[in-house]
Amino acid sequence: MDLSLFEYDLPAHLIAQEPADPRDASRLLVLHRARGNWEDLHFHALPELLRDGDCLVANQSKVIPARLMGVLEADGRPVELLMLRSLEDGRWEAMVRPARRVRVGSHVLAAAGAACLTVVAATGDATRVLEVEAPWSVRELLDRFGLPPLPPYIARHDAPKPEDRERYQTVYAKHDGSIAAPTAGLHFTPALIDRLKERGVELHLLTLHVGPATFRPLRVERVEDHTMDREDVEIPEATADAVNRARSERRRVIAVGTTTTRALEWASMAGGGVRAGRGAADLFIYPGHPFKAIDGLITNFHLPRSTLLLLVSAFCGRELLFAAYRHAVSSRYRFYSYGDAMLVA
């Protein structure tokens, strides 16, 4: 399958630079798979669109302030570090920019010189392993000096607003670990969640810590040649039980976001149902994937040639999805992380 099939044109002015206020004021494109059509609504209508007994599953991973700005000790040139994950030996893996200047042996000073990060290995073209010397733990260093990891298509990603710390986060975020938001969840408010529960909709949570696998662009010509990196997952026993019970009772399971979808599909068992527990999800979902766990999907509008767009294409069909995207462009929906949403059912 040629990756060029998943390209589309998007005017730059439709890339959302600010989140909707309030969160559930964002627009909602409801895509009906069976009927092959759609309707234009707003996210606050979601409780009226779901059914009594629907099982909604969301990702409760919390975004950490993972972007750390520093300078090279050797020449004072600026360096950006995106702190990806802690390694078993206390070191950290990070994406660095500009990568060509940050070589093994380089020292990066951050936190006004109070922290020194030494590059001890290169794990990829732009990824490095760091030893960190600072008066604080790395997590406290990030809490004190890190920035919300806004994506680069948001113009202020190098200088986020103070409110981005709260808005680039779901209201139910709980477990630290993501370096990008599970953006489908950004539209929910506490009041909307209360309305869903009053409607008889169940809400259950799992954790998938969003890493480079989710947002790293595909660099292959054939879709099948892409290899998905692993991301840490935890599915609580109560969530697995709720999903399995809903499926056995023929109630719908609706995933909030592509990360939740990947977690549930990764945890699907051959005989039916999903398993609880921890692991590292490396499932790559693209057209042809046989969905086992979900019946519906809440998601945002995604970048061309991305794993996220491929997943949604797999769920609703490429032709229908791209027709809906053309409608969204002509109707001036707002795209990407801070943009509008879709309900695919």
N, C-alpha and C positions, 0 to 999 in steps of 0.2 A: 504494500500500500504506500503510495507516494505521499510524503509529508506536504507537498505543495497543495494537495487537496484541502488542507486545513488553513489556508491563507484567506484573509479578507481585508478590505480597505476600511480604515476607520479614521474619520477626520479628527485631528488632534484636539479640537475644542470639545469633543465628547468624552475625553478622558477626565474623569472626575478629579478635581483638585481639593474638594472639601466634602466631608460627609454630610448626609441629609440631617436636618435639624427640625424636629426630633428624629431619632434613628428610624422609626417606623414610618416616617413621611416619604421615604424613598419609593420610587415607582416599582411595580411588580408586573412583569410579563408572565401571564399564566399560559403555559404551553400544554395543550391537550394532545397527548401522543396518539390515542386511539382515533380521535376525530381529525387529527392533522391540522388543527387551527389554534388560535391563541386569542387572548383578550388582554386589554390594558387596564390594570387596577393599581392600587397602592398597597404597600406592605401591611398597613394597619388592617386591611381586609382579610388577612390570613386566617383568623379564627373562623370566619364565615365560609372559607374555602375548604377547611379540613372537616373531618367527620368525627363523631363520637366514637372513641375506640382507636383512632389513629395513634400509632406509636412513633413519636418524633425522637430522633437521636441526634445529639449535637456534640461537638468537640469542645471540651472544657480546658484545653491547653491555653496557658497564659503566655503572652508575648513578653520577652525580656528586652530591656533597653540594650540591644546587642551591638549597636554601632558605636565604636570607640574611635575618637579622633586623636592622632598623635603626630609626632615628627621623627624623622630618622636622626639618631644621635650623631651620625657622621657629618651630615650637611644641613640639618634643620628643615629638610623638605617635608611637606605634609604627607601623611599616610592615613588611610582609612582602613580600619579593621572591623570586619563583621564576625563577631565571636560566635562560632557555630555550635560547639559542644565541648564539654569537659571530657578528657580522656582518662583512662584508668590510673595513669601515673601522676595525675594532678596537672598535667599540661593541658593546653587548650588548642583546638583546631580552629583556624580562622581563615576567612577569605580576605585577601589584602588588595588594596588598590593605591597606587599603581604597582602591579605585581613585579614588573621588571626591575624595580629598584629595591624590592624587599627580598633579599637573598638569604640563604643560610648563613648564619653568623651576624646578621644585621641586628641592631638594637633599636627598638622603637620606644620613645619616651611619651608617656601619656599622663593625664591628671596633673598637668603643670609640672611635669618632671618627677612626680612622686612615684610613678610606676614605670618599670622598665620591662619590656617584653622582648625576649631574645628568640630569634628564629633558629630552631634546632633541626628542622627538616622541612622539605617541600613534599606535599602529598598530591599536588596537581599543578596546573598552570598558574592558578591564582590562590591555591590553598596552602597554608603553612601551619606547622606545629610550633607552638610558642611555650616557652617557660616564662612565668610571670612572677616578678618580684614587686611587691607593693605592701603598704602598711595594712591592707585589707585583703579579705578573700576576693576572688575574681567577681563573684556575684555582688559583693558590696561595692567593689570598684565600678561595676556597671551601673548599679543603682545610683551611685554618686555622680558619675561622669558620663555614662552611656546615654545614647539617644535612641528614641523609638526607631526601629528599622523600616522606615517608610520605603516603599519601592521607588526606583529611580524615575518612573514616569510621573511622580508627584514632584512638582518643581522645587518644593522646599525640603526635599528629602535630606539635604545636608544640614539644614537648620530648621528642624520641626518646631511647631508651635508648642507651648506648654500643654495645651489641651489635647494634642495628639497622643500623649501618654494614656489618656483615658479613652479617646475615641478610636484609636487603633487597637482596641481591645473589646472583647465581648463582655456583656454584663454578667455572664456566668463563668468567666475565666477563673480558674482555680489553681492549676498546677503549672509552675514555671517550666519553660523549655522551648517555646517556639521562637523562631527568628523571622516569622511573617505571620500575620493574623489569619485565622480561618475565617475569611471575610464574609461568608454567607451569614454567619452569626452576628455580624455587626448591626443588623437591622432590628434585632430583638430588643425590647425594653422590658423592665419588670412588669409593667402594667399589661403589656401584650402577652407575656407569659401567663399572667393570672387569668386573662381572658381565654387563652387556650385551655387551661386547666378547667375553667368553668364550662367550657364547651365539651369536656370529656376527652380531650386530647392528652395523652401521656407524654411526658418529657423525660428522657433518660440521657445520661452523659457517658462519654468515653474520653480517652485522651490519646491524641496523636500529635506529637511534637513536630511542628512544621519545620522542615529543614530545606536544604538546597534541592532535594529531590522534587519538591513540589513546584518550585519556580524556575529551576535551571532550564534554559532553552534546549530544545532538541537539536543536535548537531549531526543528524543523519538524514539521508535522502529517503530511505525506506523506514516507515514507522516501526516495523518489526525488529529493526536493528538496534533500537534504543534499549538501554539497560537502566532500570530504575534504582536509584540509591535507596538505602534503608532509612526508615524513620521509626523512632521508638513509639510503641503503641501499648496502651493498657485498656483492656475492656473489663470493667467490673462484673462480678458474678450477677449482680442485680440487673445490669443492663443486658447481658446475654440472656438471662432468663426472660426478661420482658420482651425482647425481640423474638425469642423462640416461641414464647406463648402467643404473641400476636400472629406469627406466621401459622402456628397450628390452628388458631381460631379464624384464620383467613381475614385478619385485620391488616390494614396497610402499615408498612414500615417506611417512614419517610426520613431520609438523611438530610441533615442540615450541613450542606457543603460537600465538596469533593474529598476532603480529608476524612470526614466521617464515612463517606462511601467506601473509600479505599480500605479503611480500617475494618469495616463490617464485611466487605467482600473478601479481604485477606483472611479474616477469621471464619469464613464460611466452611462448613464441613461437608464432605462428600455426601453423607446421608441426609443432609438438611440441617438447618440451624447454624448458630454461630457459637464459637467456643470463647469462654472467658480466659483472662490471663494476660501476661505481658509477652512482648516479642518485638521484632523489628520487621516492619512491613516493607516489602520491596515489590509489591504487586503493581504491574503496569497495566492499566485498563485502557484499551483502545477498541475501535469498532470490531465486533465479532466476539467480545467478551460476553459470556453467559451469566447475567446477573442472577445471584441466588438469594441475596439478603434484603434488597430494597425494592420498594414499589413506587417510590416517588423521591424527588430531589429538589431541594431549595439551593440555589447557587447564584453566583454573580455572573457578569459577562466577562469572558476571559480573553487573554491575549491570543493572537494567531499563533499557530504552530506550537502550542503549549500542551503539556500533558493534561492540563485541566480541560482544555477545549476538546481534546481527544476523548476524555472520559465522558463528558456530557454528550458528545456525538455518539459514543457507544450506547448510551442510555436511551436516547430519543431518535437516533438516526441522523446521519449527516445532512441529508437534503432538507429535512424538516427544521433542523437546528439552524442551518444557514439561511433558510427563508425567514425564520424568526429573527435572526440577527440583522438581516437586511431591513426588516420592519423596524427593529429597534433603532437602527441608524437613522432611517428616514423619520422616525418619530422622536428623535433626539433624546433617547435614553442616555443615561450617564454610565460609562463603562469602567471596569476594573475595580480595584480594591475599595475605594470610597464611593463606588457607583451604585446603580440600581440592581434589582434582583430578578430572578426567574423562579417560578414554581413549575416543575415538570412532573406531570402526573398522568 
